[in-house]
Amino acid sequence: MKVTDDAAAAVSKRSAMTLFSDSTSHYSHRVRIVLAEKGVSVDLVEGVDGVPVPELGDLNPYNTMPTLIDRDLILYESKVMMEYLDERFPHPPLLPVYPVARAESRLFMYRVERDWCSLVDTILHSSDAGAVAVARRDLGDSMAALSPIFAEKPYFMSEEFTLVDCCIAPILWRLPALGVDLRATKQTKPLFNYMDSLFGREAFQESLSIQEREMRI
């Protein structure tokens, strides 16, 4: 893709890595978690009420957030950003070293997007009240059904915190704001323990915007 003169000028004005972020979006939040885990300083440009700043239209053909700029590189897909950051800043690693395990992690991220992110997006953006109600029910049921697997390992199918957890954590944090009432039962206890572990991480707390903190007040 050819970068326009206006976009090139906008990029040249920024010497630091820049993240255009929606302070309430779970897709933006996952990237902020990775940045915090890596300890990377970033120039954060927040949209207002989900509306991108005018500058973004010259940088991203879709005018969407998150958008990450690193020198002359412009990325506007959250999973691509996450993997780029993991390779650009290799410590601590957030994907397994071995190809099979890395492929499995990528497949887990794909399933999170298909099974959970799609439901979250319906809840947030659909004007069909019936579809929203169904999405809330399905998201809660899916979370409850999957809870027992969190008793097996400390993180999602892993002994170590990975990019998969970075994708899941913003959704779990938003459950009350999404109207998903996940009750603490014997079955869901492992999931609640997992949430406590995620939310207690220093990097997770650093990643939260003011609006996101208010989601669990």
Residue pairs with C-beta under 8 A, 6 or more apart in sequence:
1 61
3 11
3 59
3 72
3 74
4 58
6 58
7 58
7 59
7 74
8 72
10 55
10 58
10 59
11 59
11 69
11 71
11 72
11 74
14 43
14 69
16 41
16 42
16 43
17 40
17 41
17 42
17 43
17 68
17 69
17 70
18 42
18 43
18 44
18 45
18 68
18 69
18 70
19 28
19 31
19 32
19 35
19 42
19 43
19 44
19 45
19 66
19 67
19 68
19 69
20 45
20 47
20 52
20 53
20 56
20 59
20 60
20 65
20 66
20 67
20 68
20 69
21 28
21 31
21 32
21 44
21 45
21 46
21 47
21 65
21 66
21 209
22 28
22 46
22 47
22 50
22 52
22 65
22 66
23 46
23 47
23 209
23 210
23 211
23 212
24 50
24 209
24 211
24 212
25 50
25 65
25 66
26 117
26 120
26 170
26 171
26 174
27 65
27 66
27 78
27 117
27 170
28 65
28 66
28 78
29 169
29 170
29 173
29 207
29 208
29 209
29 212
30 78
30 82
30 166
30 167
30 169
30 170
31 66
31 68
31 78
31 81
31 82
31 85
32 44
32 207
32 209
33 166
33 169
33 170
33 203
33 204
33 207
34 81
34 82
34 85
34 86
34 94
34 163
34 166
35 42
35 85
35 207
36 202
36 203
36 204
36 206
36 207
37 92
37 94
37 161
37 166
37 201
37 203
38 85
38 86
38 89
38 91
38 92
38 94
39 89
40 85
40 89
45 53
45 55
45 56
46 209
47 53
47 56
47 65
50 65
52 63
52 64
52 65
56 63
56 65
56 67
57 63
59 67
59 69
59 74
60 67
60 74
60 76
61 76
62 76
64 76
66 76
66 78
66 81
67 74
67 75
67 76
68 74
68 75
68 76
68 81
68 84
68 85
69 75
70 84
70 88
73 84
75 81
75 84
79 109
79 113
79 163
79 167
82 94
82 163
82 166
82 167
83 95
83 163
86 93
86 94
86 95
86 163
94 161
94 162
94 163
94 166
95 102
95 105
95 162
95 163
96 102
96 104
96 105
96 158
96 160
96 162
104 157
105 158
105 162
105 163
105 164
108 156
108 157
108 164
109 163
109 164
109 167
112 164
112 167
112 168
112 171
113 167
115 142
116 139
116 142
116 143
116 168
116 171
117 167
117 171
119 135
119 136
119 138
119 139
119 142
120 135
120 139
120 171
120 174
120 178
122 131
122 132
122 135
123 132
123 135
123 136
123 139
123 178
123 179
123 180
124 178
126 132
126 135
136 178
136 179
136 180
139 175
139 178
139 180
140 175
140 180
140 181
140 182
143 172
143 175
143 180
143 182
143 188
143 191
144 182
144 185
144 187
144 188
144 191
146 191
147 187
147 188
147 189
147 190
147 191
148 187
148 190
149 156
149 157
149 190
150 156
150 190
150 191
150 193
150 194
151 190
153 159
154 194
154 197
155 161
155 162
155 164
155 165
155 194
155 197
156 162
156 164
156 165
156 168
156 194
157 164
158 164
158 165
161 201
165 198
168 198
169 198
169 199
169 204
172 194
172 195
172 198
172 199
173 199
173 208
173 212
173 215
173 216
174 212
174 215
175 182
176 215
176 216
177 215
177 216
182 188
182 191
184 192
198 204
199 205
